[in-house]
Amino acid sequence: MARKARRKKQTVLTQSQLQGTRRQPEASARQIRVTPPVPEPTPRKAVDLREEYRYVIADLRRIGILAAVMLAVLIGLNLILR
């Protein structure tokens, strides 16, 4: 059974405590949001996936041939050992 997680106790502030902790906004202080300029997307180069992943196809072919040979060996052993 999982153990219960302990929760931190939340402190409850009274209305007078909340008023004492609030800061009054200053009238002279202005907040100005400056958004940085959005960079233009760079054009992507056309990628030939056949050329990039040529080795993957060769590896998959090698794995397929190896699996077929291993299956043939198992079938052959099954027929011989019966």
N, CA and C atoms as an extended XYZ file, in Angstrom:
246
Properties=species:S:1:pos:R:3:atomname:S:1:resname:S:1:resid:I:1 pbc="F F F"
N         0.842       -1.160        0.000 N   MET     1
C         0.000        0.000        0.000 CA  MET     1
C         0.899        1.237        0.000 C   MET     1
N         0.523        2.227       -0.771 N   ALA     2
C         1.320        3.440       -0.882 CA  ALA     2
C         1.189        4.288        0.381 C   ALA     2
N         2.266        4.953        0.712 N   ARG     3
C         2.241        5.819        1.880 CA  ARG     3
C         1.581        7.141        1.521 C   ARG     3
N         0.974        7.758        2.492 N   LYS     4
C         0.347        9.048        2.273 CA  LYS     4
C         1.418       10.125        2.243 C   LYS     4
N         1.238       11.059        1.346 N   ALA     5
C         2.183       12.168        1.258 CA  ALA     5
C         1.772       13.242        2.263 C   ALA     5
N         2.739       13.830        2.904 N   ARG     6
C         2.444       14.898        3.849 CA  ARG     6
C         2.324       16.215        3.107 C   ARG     6
N         1.336       16.968        3.474 N   ARG     7
C         1.135       18.272        2.865 CA  ARG     7
C         1.672       19.352        3.793 C   ARG     7
N         2.158       20.415        3.196 N   LYS     8
C         2.578       21.554        3.993 CA  LYS     8
C         1.340       22.257        4.512 C   LYS     8
N         1.422       22.742        5.721 N   LYS     9
C         0.303       23.481        6.270 CA  LYS     9
C         0.265       24.857        5.628 C   LYS     9
N        -0.923       25.244        5.219 N   GLN    10
C        -1.091       26.555        4.627 CA  GLN    10
C        -1.402       27.557        5.728 C   GLN    10
N        -0.752       28.689        5.646 N   THR    11
C        -1.022       29.716        6.641 CA  THR    11
C        -2.225       30.528        6.184 C   THR    11
N        -3.105       30.804        7.101 N   VAL    12
C        -4.308       31.571        6.804 CA  VAL    12
C        -4.091       32.975        7.338 C   VAL    12
N        -4.158       33.942        6.427 N   LEU    13
C        -3.965       35.328        6.814 CA  LEU    13
C        -5.315       35.993        6.985 C   LEU    13
N        -5.379       36.851        7.967 N   THR    14
C        -6.614       37.602        8.169 CA  THR    14
C        -6.650       38.776        7.207 C   THR    14
N        -7.803       39.421        7.124 N   GLN    15
C        -7.969       40.546        6.201 CA  GLN    15
C        -7.019       41.687        6.562 C   GLN    15
N        -6.802       41.911        7.860 N   SER    16
C        -5.909       43.004        8.264 CA  SER    16
C        -4.460       42.675        7.912 C   SER    16
N        -4.088       41.402        8.000 N   GLN    17
C        -2.730       41.017        7.625 CA  GLN    17
C        -2.526       41.174        6.129 C   GLN    17
N        -3.564       40.847        5.349 N   LEU    18
C        -3.451       40.995        3.900 CA  LEU    18
C        -3.290       42.445        3.507 C   LEU    18
N        -4.009       43.329        4.160 N   GLN    19
C        -3.915       44.748        3.822 CA  GLN    19
C        -2.548       45.298        4.171 C   GLN    19
N        -1.926       44.763        5.199 N   GLY    20
C        -0.597       45.229        5.578 CA  GLY    20
C         0.478       44.757        4.621 C   GLY    20
N         0.248       43.636        3.931 N   THR    21
C         1.273       43.109        3.036 CA  THR    21
C         1.141       43.630        1.617 C   THR    21
N        -0.005       44.188        1.281 N   ARG    22
C        -0.192       44.699       -0.083 CA  ARG    22
C         0.569       46.001       -0.274 C   ARG    22
N         1.148       46.105       -1.444 N   ARG    23
C         1.829       47.352       -1.780 CA  ARG    23
C         0.914       48.183       -2.645 C   ARG    23
N         0.881       49.426       -2.364 N   GLN    24
C         0.089       50.340       -3.169 CA  GLN    24
C         0.895       50.691       -4.413 C   GLN    24
N         0.293       50.618       -5.597 N   PRO    25
C         1.047       50.978       -6.805 CA  PRO    25
C         1.351       52.460       -6.827 C   PRO    25
N         2.544       52.758       -7.231 N   GLU    26
C         2.956       54.152       -7.298 CA  GLU    26
C         2.387       54.769       -8.564 C   GLU    26
N         1.921       55.961       -8.450 N   ALA    27
C         1.293       56.641       -9.576 CA  ALA    27
C         2.326       57.054      -10.614 C   ALA    27
N         3.546       57.353      -10.165 N   SER    28
C         4.549       57.838      -11.112 CA  SER    28
C         5.221       56.706      -11.891 C   SER    28
N         5.116       55.496      -11.386 N   ALA    29
C         5.785       54.369      -12.047 CA  ALA    29
C         4.879       53.809      -13.138 C   ALA    29
N         5.371       53.768      -14.340 N   ARG    30
C         4.633       53.208      -15.463 CA  ARG    30
C         5.345       51.956      -15.932 C   ARG    30
N         4.561       51.000      -16.281 N   GLN    31
C         5.139       49.781      -16.817 CA  GLN    31
C         4.919       49.776      -18.326 C   GLN    31
N         6.003       49.682      -19.035 N   ILE    32
C         5.944       49.645      -20.497 CA  ILE    32
C         6.480       48.301      -20.937 C   ILE    32
N         5.663       47.588      -21.678 N   ARG    33
C         6.099       46.291      -22.187 CA  ARG    33
C         6.755       46.478      -23.549 C   ARG    33
N         7.931       45.963      -23.657 N   VAL    34
C         8.656       46.015      -24.917 CA  VAL    34
C         8.793       44.582      -25.402 C   VAL    34
N         8.220       44.306      -26.558 N   THR    35
C         8.338       42.956      -27.107 CA  THR    35
C         9.509       42.918      -28.067 C   THR    35
N        10.342       41.901      -27.957 N   PRO    36
C        11.481       41.808      -28.870 CA  PRO    36
C        10.986       41.505      -30.279 C   PRO    36
N        11.728       41.948      -31.277 N   PRO    37
C        11.302       41.669      -32.657 CA  PRO    37
C        11.354       40.170      -32.944 C   PRO    37
N        10.390       39.709      -33.695 N   VAL    38
C        10.309       38.293      -34.036 CA  VAL    38
C        11.232       38.036      -35.221 C   VAL    38
N        12.194       37.122      -35.067 N   PRO    39
C        13.099       36.853      -36.187 CA  PRO    39
C        12.353       36.138      -37.317 C   PRO    39
N        12.750       36.444      -38.516 N   GLU    40
C        12.132       35.806      -39.676 CA  GLU    40
C        12.601       34.362      -39.765 C   GLU    40
N        11.703       33.447      -40.107 N   PRO    41
C        12.113       32.046      -40.214 CA  PRO    41
C        13.101       31.863      -41.359 C   PRO    41
N        14.112       31.038      -41.092 N   THR    42
C        15.103       30.778      -42.122 CA  THR    42
C        14.560       29.717      -43.077 C   THR    42
N        14.789       29.872      -44.360 N   PRO    43
C        14.290       28.868      -45.305 CA  PRO    43
C        15.018       27.546      -45.103 C   PRO    43
N        14.254       26.468      -45.159 N   ARG    44
C        14.843       25.141      -44.964 CA  ARG    44
C        15.327       24.579      -46.287 C   ARG    44
N        16.425       23.861      -46.194 N   LYS    45
C        16.968       23.222      -47.387 CA  LYS    45
C        16.187       21.943      -47.662 C   LYS    45
N        16.019       21.647      -48.918 N   ALA    46
C        15.352       20.403      -49.297 CA  ALA    46
C        16.301       19.242      -48.984 C   ALA    46
N        15.794       18.268      -48.234 N   VAL    47
C        16.627       17.139      -47.821 CA  VAL    47
C        16.113       15.886      -48.513 C   VAL    47
N        17.038       15.154      -49.118 N   ASP    48
C        16.691       13.890      -49.741 CA  ASP    48
C        16.779       12.812      -48.671 C   ASP    48
N        15.611       12.327      -48.223 N   LEU    49
C        15.590       11.362      -47.127 CA  LEU    49
C        16.190       10.025      -47.530 C   LEU    49
N        16.068        9.664      -48.794 N   ARG    50
C        16.671        8.401      -49.239 CA  ARG    50
C        18.186        8.434      -49.079 C   ARG    50
N        18.766        9.583      -49.364 N   GLU    51
C        20.217        9.713      -49.237 CA  GLU    51
C        20.638        9.792      -47.764 C   GLU    51
N        19.850       10.504      -46.957 N   GLU    52
C        20.184       10.671      -45.548 CA  GLU    52
C        20.094        9.349      -44.779 C   GLU    52
N        19.089        8.520      -45.080 N   TYR    53
C        18.848        7.296      -44.320 CA  TYR    53
C        19.120        6.035      -45.135 C   TYR    53
N        20.058        6.126      -46.048 N   ARG    54
C        20.417        4.983      -46.885 CA  ARG    54
C        20.942        3.826      -46.038 C   ARG    54
N        21.701        4.120      -45.020 N   TYR    55
C        22.264        3.073      -44.163 CA  TYR    55
C        21.174        2.355      -43.375 C   TYR    55
N        20.060        3.038      -43.071 N   VAL    56
C        18.979        2.409      -42.321 CA  VAL    56
C        18.340        1.301      -43.148 C   VAL    56
N        18.132        1.556      -44.427 N   ILE    57
C        17.536        0.551      -45.304 CA  ILE    57
C        18.460       -0.665      -45.403 C   ILE    57
N        19.750       -0.423      -45.508 N   ALA    58
C        20.703       -1.535      -45.573 CA  ALA    58
C        20.685       -2.336      -44.268 C   ALA    58
N        20.610       -1.659      -43.135 N   ASP    59
C        20.553       -2.361      -41.843 CA  ASP    59
C        19.274       -3.164      -41.707 C   ASP    59
N        18.147       -2.603      -42.112 N   LEU    60
C        16.874       -3.323      -42.029 CA  LEU    60
C        16.878       -4.561      -42.925 C   LEU    60
N        17.473       -4.434      -44.092 N   ARG    61
C        17.563       -5.575      -44.997 CA  ARG    61
C        18.419       -6.673      -44.368 C   ARG    61
N        19.534       -6.280      -43.747 N   ARG    62
C        20.421       -7.245      -43.099 CA  ARG    62
C        19.707       -7.934      -41.926 C   ARG    62
N        18.955       -7.191      -41.144 N   ILE    63
C        18.215       -7.767      -40.018 CA  ILE    63
C        17.144       -8.731      -40.521 C   ILE    63
N        16.459       -8.373      -41.605 N   GLY    64
C        15.430       -9.244      -42.173 CA  GLY    64
C        16.003      -10.553      -42.672 C   GLY    64
N        17.134      -10.480      -43.338 N   ILE    65
C        17.778      -11.702      -43.843 CA  ILE    65
C        18.226      -12.573      -42.683 C   ILE    65
N        18.798      -11.968      -41.657 N   LEU    66
C        19.250      -12.721      -40.491 CA  LEU    66
C        18.065      -13.377      -39.780 C   LEU    66
N        16.935      -12.670      -39.650 N   ALA    67
C        15.753      -13.242      -39.013 CA  ALA    67
C        15.209      -14.418      -39.825 C   ALA    67
N        15.198      -14.285      -41.150 N   ALA    68
C        14.708      -15.376      -41.996 CA  ALA    68
C        15.605      -16.606      -41.877 C   ALA    68
N        16.911      -16.405      -41.847 N   VAL    69
C        17.849      -17.526      -41.701 CA  VAL    69
C        17.658      -18.202      -40.354 C   VAL    69
N        17.502      -17.412      -39.286 N   MET    70
C        17.318      -17.995      -37.958 CA  MET    70
C        16.003      -18.773      -37.884 C   MET    70
N        14.949      -18.266      -38.515 N   LEU    71
C        13.674      -18.976      -38.533 CA  LEU    71
C        13.802      -20.285      -39.307 C   LEU    71
N        14.529      -20.256      -40.422 N   ALA    72
C        14.732      -21.474      -41.207 CA  ALA    72
C        15.533      -22.504      -40.408 C   ALA    72
N        16.525      -22.055      -39.651 N   VAL    73
C        17.311      -22.965      -38.823 CA  VAL    73
C        16.431      -23.593      -37.743 C   VAL    73
N        15.571      -22.800      -37.120 N   LEU    74
C        14.674      -23.341      -36.097 CA  LEU    74
C        13.705      -24.370      -36.684 C   LEU    74
N        13.165      -24.066      -37.837 N   ILE    75
C        12.251      -25.012      -38.481 CA  ILE    75
C        13.003      -26.290      -38.849 C   ILE    75
N        14.214      -26.133      -39.382 N   GLY    76
C        15.030      -27.296      -39.732 CA  GLY    76
C        15.363      -28.139      -38.513 C   GLY    76
N        15.735      -27.518      -37.428 N   LEU    77
C        16.037      -28.257      -36.206 CA  LEU    77
C        14.797      -28.957      -35.658 C   LEU    77
N        13.667      -28.307      -35.784 N   ASN    78
C        12.409      -28.930      -35.339 CA  ASN    78
C        12.115      -30.193      -36.126 C   ASN    78
N        12.326      -30.149      -37.430 N   LEU    79
C        12.059      -31.316      -38.261 CA  LEU    79
C        13.066      -32.431      -38.001 C   LEU    79
N        14.311      -32.060      -37.755 N   ILE    80
C        15.369      -33.056      -37.552 CA  ILE    80
C        15.224      -33.726      -36.178 C   ILE    80
N        14.969      -32.963      -35.150 N   LEU    81
C        14.961      -33.478      -33.781 CA  LEU    81
C        13.659      -34.198      -33.421 C   LEU    81
N        12.654      -34.136      -34.219 N   ARG    82
C        11.393      -34.837      -33.916 CA  ARG    82
C        11.541      -36.272      -34.046 C   ARG    82
